[in-house]
Amino acid sequence: MTTAFVRLPPFEAEAPEQGAAGDATAAAPVPWLVRGDRGETLARGEALRGLAMALRAPEQGTDARAGDTSLVALVPADQVLALPVAIPGRSVEEMRRATPFAVEEHLTEDIESMHVATGPLVRGAEVMCLAVPRSAVAGWLEALAEHGLAPRFLTADAMALPSAQDAIAVLHEGERALVRFGDRLAGVDAAMLPVVLEGLCERPEGGAPPSLLEMNGAVRPVELGALSLAECQRRDLPALDFLADSFAGGTDAVNLLQGEFAPQRSTWANLPRWKPLAALAAAGLLVWLSAMAIEGWWANRQANALREQAVALYRDIYGTEHVVGNPANRMRSQLGGSPQSGPGGRALIGHLGAGLTSSVAEYELRTLSYADGRGLAADVTVPSYDALDRLEQHLTDKGVKLTIASAEQEDGRVRARLRVGADS
C-alpha cells in the first residue's frame, strides 16, 4: 500500500488576518512525501495542494479518499502533551471511561476542551496517552479536508522517532529539536537541549548509560562531554525522510484519531475490492432464505399435526365432536385458567401446593380433581390436625378459602378431604 507522510504546522487558535485555521496552514510550508510499497519515494513537496494532486496522479493510481493510500499526518509535539499514565479499571471499558480523569491532574487546561487518545489499554500497566486541544485536532483535519485529504493516522511528530528504551533520539531542526527516550518525548528549544539530555541521562546507581542518536546536527562537544553516554551516533537525512523511515520500520505511536475524531471510511470507494465477497454473501443469503422457507413449511406442517392431536385429546376428554377455536385455550378455560375467569384450577393447585410445602412438613396427596364452579377437591394425608390448621391459616392469608369436608385418624396420621376455592 502507498503511504503518504505530511508534517502539519502549529495550529493557531486565533489568526486575526486569517479567515480560518486552514488559511494559516496553506500559507506555511507543509512538507510531504509519498512512499511506495517497497519504501521508495514516489513524490515530495511542500504544499497540501501538491500532495492532493500527487495522490490523484494517474501514475500513482491512488486516491486519498479511496483507501489506496494511507495518509499519516504528523503534528508539532510542542502542542501535544505525551505521558504514560496508570489508569484504574477492571476492564478495558472501565479504563477507557477513567482515562480523562487520570490525565486531568496533569493538565493546566480544562479537560472538557481537551481530546485524549491512548495506546493499547492493558490492566496493571502504564498507558501512553496524548492530550491535545480539541480545536487543534479539528483545525488540522479541516485544513487537510479542504484539499480532499483524510488521514488514517494523526500523531505528534516526536512519536515517529525511534522508541528504544536504551537510546535517546534527537532530530535537530534549527532552533528546535525533537527528542524521544522511551515513553518520554517533546519538542524543545535547541538552547535547552543540553539540559534536557542531562536529565534523560540520569540513571539509578549501577544502571547502564543510554546511547545517543543525533540527526542533522550535534550537541557541542563541551556539552556532550558532560553527558554520561554509552555511545553517540550521528546521521544526516531530511527530517521527514527520517521520521517516515522510523514510522514505517515499526512504531508504538498513539493515533489521535480516536473517539469523535475516528476516521470514517468511504464504503462506495472500496466497493470494487469487496465485489467477490459480496457475491459470496449474496449466494449465502440465497441459501439461507431457501433454508428458512423450507423450515417455515416444516414448522407449519408440525403445527397442523400438533393441533390435530390437541383436537383429538379435547374430544376424548370432553366427549364432544365439535371443537370451536383453539383447543388448548378451551382446555385452559375448562380448567379455570382463562385470564378473564379469575383464579382457576391451575391457580388453586399452585396455592394448595405452596401451602402444603411451607406449612406441612410431610404430606401425601392421594387424589386431586377440579370442577368449574366448585373449585379444587383434594384427598391428602398430613401428620396431625395442627398441620391442617396451619394449612388453613396459610391459604386464608393468601385470600384462598379452604373447606375441610372431613378429617379422620388413619395409621397415626390424619386423612382429610379438602375443597379449595376462591374466597368470596
HELIX and SHEET records of a PDB file:
HELIX    1   1 ALA A   21  ALA A   27  1                                   7    
HELIX    2   2 LEU A   48  LEU A   55  1                                   8    
HELIX    3   3 ALA A   77  GLN A   79  5                                   3    
HELIX    4   4 VAL A   92  GLU A  104  1                                  13    
HELIX    5   5 ILE A  111  SER A  113  5                                   3    
HELIX    6   6 ARG A  134  ALA A  145  1                                  12    
HELIX    7   7 ASP A  157  ALA A  160  5                                   4    
HELIX    8   8 ALA A  190  MET A  192  5                                   3    
HELIX    9   9 LEU A  193  CYS A  201  1                                   9    
HELIX   10  10 PRO A  221  LEU A  224  1                                   4    
HELIX   11  11 ALA A  239  ALA A  248  1                                  10    
HELIX   12  12 GLY A  259  PHE A  261  5                                   3    
HELIX   13  13 PRO A  272  TRP A  274  5                                   3    
HELIX   14  14 LYS A  275  TYR A  318  1                                  44    
HELIX   15  15 PRO A  327  GLN A  334  1                                   8    
HELIX   16  16 PRO A  339  SER A  341  5                                   3    
HELIX   17  17 GLY A  345  SER A  359  1                                  15    
HELIX   18  18 TYR A  385  ASP A  397  1                                  13    
SHEET    1   A 5 THR A  41  GLY A  45  0                                        
SHEET    2   A 5 TRP A  32  ARG A  35 -1                                        
SHEET    3   A 5 THR A   2  ARG A   7 -1                                        
SHEET    4   A 5 THR A  69  VAL A  75  1                                        
SHEET    5   A 5 PHE A 153  ALA A 156  1                                        
SHEET    1   B 3 LEU A  81  ALA A  86  0                                        
SHEET    2   B 3 GLU A 126  PRO A 133 -1                                        
SHEET    3   B 3 MET A 114  THR A 118 -1                                        
SHEET    1   C 5 ARG A 184  ASP A 189  0                                        
SHEET    2   C 5 ARG A 176  PHE A 181 -1                                        
SHEET    3   C 5 ALA A 167  GLU A 173 -1                                        
SHEET    4   C 5 SER A 211  MET A 215  1                                        
SHEET    5   C 5 CYS A 232  ARG A 235  1                                        
SHEET    1   D 4 GLU A 364  ALA A 371  0                                        
SHEET    2   D 4 GLY A 375  VAL A 382 -1                                        
SHEET    3   D 4 ARG A 413  ALA A 422 -1                                        
SHEET    4   D 4 VAL A 400  GLU A 410 -1                                        
END                                                                             
